[in-house]
Amino acid sequence: MHPDHTESKCGPKTAVVTGGSGAIGRACGVALRAQGYEVLLAARRVQPLEAAADEVGGRWISGDCSNESDVDRIMEAAGEVDVLVHAAGMYEGGFVREQSVDVFDRIISSNLRSAYLLTRAVLPRMSAGARIIYISSVTGLKGVKGMAAYSSSKAGLVALAQSVAGEVERDGIGVHLVTPGPVRTDMTDPETNPDSGVRQWTLEPEDVASAVAWLVQLPPRIVVRDIVMRSATTGPFAPKPIGAS
């Protein structure tokens, strides 16, 4: 095993996964735990967070990652951090002329402010070989009709990641974006989120987690800034689409 991966002189390395009660965060926690990391899951909802931690075999702490004092508590619980996976976030669709400013502010806070606060808080706890992995979205690469607020938040996340990477590469800290197309979660389920009721082919949460697992195994001399991934839409491996026909 490469010495920069999951074992150090002081024992297992620590991974913090935000959005740990969600499908993607939980899958990332499982993948990192399988590689020997001690995993700390963070999210707002206590009951699903505790259930996710039981599944992962890790610790949990509740908190709002867009709140500075909550972020400080999460990092205090984590101690030294070797991997941060920022999978927390929210989605609300709607046209600009119909969507309230409060919704825009809430999405930007949940998806972008949270990333900034976490990054600022985690960097002093990281040393050479550590990694920050932001879970982004293809909607941040090109604005999508009816998703102005969400697309804006993810585009900002891309810019934040690129800026942070420029600051910390000299310190040996890796910064990565995992940028999936639609993923089968509550956000894309038409039954739980009517705004998502368009026909789409989705990745599985474990697909996103596999990209995270691959990144943390790379030798730290390798720079991979962004992994863009989507589901097959034709051929033998295309899943059945969800949403409107």
Salt bridges, closest charged atoms under 4 A:
ASP4 OD2 - HIS2 ND1 3.32
GLU55 OE1 - ARG26 NE 3.25
GLU68 OE2 - ARG120 NH1 3.75
ASP70 OD1 - ARG73 NH2 3.50
GLU76 OE1 - ARG125 NH2 3.23
GLU92 OE2 - ARG106 NH2 2.92
GLU169 OE1 - ARG225 NH2 3.39
GLU204 OE1 - ARG184 NH2 2.50
